[in-house]
Amino acid sequence: MSCRSLAAVRLTTFWERMRTHFGATYAESVAKDYVLAGLGSRTVNQALADGADPKDVWRAVCEAFPVAERLR
């Protein structure tokens, strides 16, 4: 698997977890509207656009919101 494919899988998994936890509509809102300290005072969308690893972004989401242990 190429690095590009692996990154796509990680990003896909990230969004699956976001939608599972928040619901499809609210996940998009969280990603766009919430500025997270764990992301250097950026939103999820900004961090991902800046090239942040989706795993690191997910960890920041888990720190900021009460995410079920099974999704962590």
Backbone torsions as a table, in degrees:
resi	resn	phi	psi	omega
1	MET	NA	132.1	-179.1
2	SER	-76.0	163.5	178.3
3	CYS	-60.8	-37.7	-180.0
4	ARG	-64.4	-41.2	178.3
5	SER	-66.3	-40.6	179.3
6	LEU	-63.2	-41.4	178.3
7	ALA	-63.1	-40.0	179.1
8	ALA	-64.5	-40.0	178.3
9	VAL	-64.4	-45.3	179.5
10	ARG	-61.9	-41.1	179.2
11	LEU	-67.2	-40.2	177.1
12	THR	-61.6	-44.4	178.2
13	THR	-63.5	-41.4	177.3
14	PHE	-55.6	-51.0	-177.1
15	TRP	-68.2	-33.0	175.3
16	GLU	-61.5	-43.9	179.1
17	ARG	-66.6	-41.0	177.7
18	MET	-59.4	-46.8	-178.0
19	ARG	-69.2	-35.1	177.4
20	THR	-65.1	-43.7	-177.4
21	HIS	-75.6	-48.4	-171.7
22	PHE	-98.1	-17.8	-169.1
23	GLY	89.8	153.5	-172.3
24	ALA	-58.2	-47.9	-175.9
25	THR	-70.8	-46.9	-177.3
26	TYR	-68.7	-31.7	177.6
27	ALA	-58.9	-41.9	178.5
28	GLU	-64.9	-39.8	179.0
29	SER	-66.1	-45.1	177.6
30	VAL	-57.9	-46.0	-177.2
31	ALA	-63.7	-32.8	-175.8
32	LYS	-90.1	-35.2	-166.8
33	ASP	-105.4	-26.4	-174.8
34	TYR	-91.1	124.5	175.7
35	VAL	-91.6	122.3	-174.9
36	LEU	-109.0	129.0	178.3
37	ALA	-58.7	-38.0	-179.2
38	GLY	-66.4	-9.9	177.3
39	LEU	-110.5	23.0	-179.8
40	GLY	69.5	37.4	-179.0
41	SER	60.6	41.6	174.9
42	ARG	-120.7	163.3	171.4
43	THR	-82.3	168.3	175.2
44	VAL	-57.0	-48.2	-178.7
45	ASN	-61.0	-40.9	178.7
46	GLN	-64.9	-44.0	-179.1
47	ALA	-62.4	-45.0	178.8
48	LEU	-64.7	-40.5	178.3
49	ALA	-64.4	-30.6	178.2
50	ASP	-80.2	-1.5	176.6
51	GLY	94.6	12.6	178.5
52	ALA	-63.6	145.0	178.0
53	ASP	-66.2	128.6	179.0
54	PRO	-54.4	-31.6	177.0
55	LYS	-63.0	-42.1	179.3
56	ASP	-68.2	-37.2	178.3
57	VAL	-66.0	-42.9	178.6
58	TRP	-62.3	-40.7	177.3
59	ARG	-59.6	-40.4	178.8
60	ALA	-66.1	-39.0	176.7
61	VAL	-62.4	-43.6	-179.8
62	CYS	-63.9	-31.3	176.8
63	GLU	-73.0	-33.0	-174.6
64	ALA	-87.3	-24.5	-176.2
65	PHE	-129.4	153.1	177.8
66	PRO	-77.4	89.4	-177.9
67	VAL	-93.7	136.0	179.7
68	ALA	-56.7	140.8	-178.1
69	GLU	-55.7	-35.5	-178.1
70	ARG	-66.4	-19.1	179.0
71	LEU	-96.4	-10.3	-176.6
72	ARG	-73.1	NA	NA
